[in-house]
Amino acid sequence: MSQVIKSLMSGPVPPAVPTSFVTQDGTAVPAANVLIVNGFDSTENNNNGIITKGGVVGTGTSNEVDVVITNRVQGTATTTGVATATIVTFTPTVIGVYAIEYRLAAFNTTATLGSGASVFGAIRFDGVNSNICDLFDEISNDEGAMSAIDIAVSTTGANVLLQGTGYQVLGVDQVINWGAVGLYTFVGA
């Protein structure tokens, strides 16, 4: 009961199956007809904001393709009371200017209140230190007492820090979970 193809001119033709997948950074070759496809994010600079990588050159694995959102930073932190925590640390490596936009969410687990914010500005990296070009702008949407939180961008050496500061209500420490995602645009010499 086997089906043998006697002629490609008649009867069902076997489908064409790709044997390699060419990406922007390497070529992936399926192993035992298996191709691994992953999605990641990276601080890597790429003008398109996305890159595909494949094979040993791109991913380190011959049958893997990675789709990577680039120019991205992210982080989380928790504060208790009037404490400051670093939510995201970004360390530039190439001399130039980085325009940075952060989206931030904060959830007060003590009082079940929330806040969202956008923070944007620019830094110049001189090869050793990051320098804030002008004060970062902030748009905040705070629920009730969450207007007491503070968000700031600062630098220390090469590092660019997005920080959040919590608060107390009538002497009771408020526990706040912070999360942020940032995108940057780079231009240099």
C-alpha positions as CSV (number, residue, x, y, z in Angstrom):
1,M,0.0,0.0,0.0
2,S,2.8,2.4,-0.7
3,Q,2.5,5.4,-2.9
4,V,5.3,5.6,-5.3
5,I,5.6,8.5,-7.7
6,K,6.4,7.2,-11.1
7,S,6.4,10.5,-12.8
8,L,6.4,14.1,-11.7
9,M,4.2,14.9,-14.7
10,S,1.2,13.2,-13.2
11,G,-0.2,12.5,-9.8
12,P,0.7,14.3,-6.5
13,V,4.0,16.1,-6.5
14,P,5.9,16.2,-3.2
15,P,5.9,19.6,-1.6
16,A,9.0,21.7,-1.8
17,V,10.5,21.8,1.7
18,P,13.0,24.6,2.6
19,T,16.4,23.3,3.6
20,S,17.8,26.5,4.9
21,F,16.6,29.8,6.3
22,V,18.7,32.9,5.5
23,T,18.6,35.7,8.1
24,Q,20.3,39.1,8.4
25,D,22.9,37.4,10.6
26,G,23.6,33.8,9.6
27,T,21.7,30.9,8.0
28,A,19.7,28.3,10.0
29,V,19.4,24.7,8.7
30,P,16.7,22.4,10.2
31,A,17.9,19.4,12.1
32,A,15.7,16.3,11.7
33,N,13.1,18.7,10.1
34,V,13.0,20.8,13.2
35,L,13.6,24.6,13.2
36,I,13.6,26.4,16.5
37,V,12.2,30.0,16.3
38,N,12.6,32.3,19.3
39,G,11.7,35.9,20.0
40,F,13.9,38.1,22.2
41,D,14.7,41.7,23.0
42,S,18.2,43.3,23.2
43,T,20.0,46.5,23.9
44,E,21.8,46.0,20.6
45,N,21.6,49.1,18.4
46,N,19.9,48.5,15.0
47,N,18.3,51.3,13.0
48,N,15.3,49.1,12.1
49,G,14.6,48.2,15.8
50,I,14.4,44.5,14.8
51,I,16.8,41.9,13.4
52,T,16.7,38.2,12.6
53,K,19.6,35.9,13.4
54,G,20.1,32.3,12.4
55,G,22.4,29.3,12.4
56,V,25.7,29.0,14.2
57,V,26.9,32.5,13.2
58,G,23.7,34.2,14.5
59,T,22.5,32.1,17.4
60,G,25.1,29.5,18.2
61,T,22.8,26.7,17.2
62,S,22.6,25.5,13.6
63,N,18.8,24.9,13.5
64,E,17.7,28.1,15.3
65,V,16.3,31.4,14.1
66,D,15.9,34.3,16.5
67,V,13.7,37.4,15.9
68,V,15.1,40.1,18.1
69,I,13.6,43.5,19.0
70,T,16.6,45.8,19.4
71,N,17.3,49.1,21.0
72,R,15.3,48.0,24.0
73,V,15.9,48.0,27.8
74,Q,13.7,46.7,30.6
75,G,13.6,46.1,34.3
76,T,11.7,45.7,37.5
77,A,12.1,46.7,41.1
78,T,10.3,46.9,44.4
79,T,10.3,49.7,47.0
80,T,9.1,49.7,50.6
81,G,8.3,53.1,52.1
82,V,10.4,56.1,51.2
83,A,13.1,54.2,49.4
84,T,14.6,54.6,46.0
85,A,15.2,51.6,43.7
86,T,16.8,51.4,40.2
87,I,14.3,49.9,37.8
88,V,16.4,50.0,34.6
89,T,20.2,50.4,34.1
90,F,21.3,51.1,30.6
91,T,25.0,51.3,29.8
92,P,25.9,52.8,26.4
93,T,29.0,51.5,24.7
94,V,29.4,53.7,21.6
95,I,30.1,57.5,21.7
96,G,27.1,59.5,20.6
97,V,23.6,60.6,21.6
98,Y,20.9,58.3,22.8
99,A,17.3,59.6,22.8
100,I,15.5,57.4,25.4
101,E,11.8,56.8,26.0
102,Y,10.7,54.7,29.1
103,R,7.2,53.4,29.7
104,L,6.7,52.7,33.4
105,A,4.0,51.0,35.5
106,A,3.9,51.1,39.3
107,F,1.5,49.0,41.5
108,N,1.1,49.8,45.2
109,T,0.4,46.3,46.7
110,T,-0.3,47.9,50.1
111,A,-3.2,50.2,49.1
112,T,-4.0,48.5,45.7
113,L,-3.4,51.7,43.7
114,G,-1.6,52.2,40.4
115,S,0.4,54.6,38.3
116,G,1.7,54.8,34.7
117,A,4.2,57.1,33.2
118,S,6.2,58.0,30.2
119,V,9.7,59.5,30.7
120,F,11.8,60.7,27.8
121,G,14.9,62.6,27.1
122,A,18.5,62.3,25.8
123,I,21.9,61.5,27.0
124,R,25.3,61.9,25.4
125,F,27.9,59.2,25.9
126,D,31.5,60.5,25.7
127,G,33.2,57.1,25.9
128,V,33.5,57.2,29.7
129,N,30.5,59.0,31.1
130,S,26.9,59.4,30.2
131,N,25.7,63.0,30.4
132,I,22.1,64.1,30.5
133,C,21.5,66.6,27.7
134,D,18.5,68.3,29.5
135,L,16.1,67.3,32.2
136,F,14.0,64.3,31.2
137,D,10.3,65.0,30.6
138,E,7.7,63.0,32.4
139,I,4.0,62.4,31.8
140,S,2.4,60.7,34.8
141,N,-1.0,59.2,35.4
142,D,-1.2,58.6,39.1
143,E,-4.2,57.1,41.0
144,G,-4.9,58.9,44.3
145,A,-2.0,58.8,46.8
146,M,0.3,57.4,44.1
147,S,1.0,61.0,43.2
148,A,3.5,60.9,46.1
149,I,5.9,58.6,44.1
150,D,8.8,60.0,42.3
151,I,10.5,58.9,39.0
152,A,13.9,60.2,38.0
153,V,16.6,59.5,35.4
154,S,20.2,60.0,36.5
155,T,23.7,58.9,35.5
156,T,26.6,57.4,37.3
157,G,29.7,57.0,35.2
158,A,28.5,55.4,31.9
159,N,25.3,54.0,33.5
160,V,21.9,55.6,32.8
161,L,19.5,54.8,35.7
162,L,15.7,55.0,35.7
163,Q,14.7,55.1,39.4
164,G,11.5,55.1,41.4
165,T,11.0,56.4,44.9
166,G,8.1,55.1,47.1
167,Y,6.2,56.8,49.9
168,Q,4.5,56.3,53.3
169,V,0.9,57.1,54.3
170,L,0.5,58.0,58.0
171,G,3.7,56.2,58.9
172,V,2.8,53.1,57.0
173,D,5.3,52.0,54.4
174,Q,3.7,51.5,51.0
175,V,5.1,48.5,49.0
176,I,5.4,49.4,45.3
177,N,6.3,47.0,42.4
178,W,7.8,48.9,39.5
179,G,8.3,47.7,35.9
180,A,9.6,49.6,32.8
181,V,10.5,49.1,29.2
182,G,12.6,51.6,27.3
183,L,13.5,52.2,23.7
184,Y,16.3,54.3,22.4
185,T,17.4,55.9,19.2
186,F,21.2,56.3,18.6
187,V,23.3,58.6,16.4
188,G,27.1,59.0,16.7
189,A,30.1,60.2,14.6
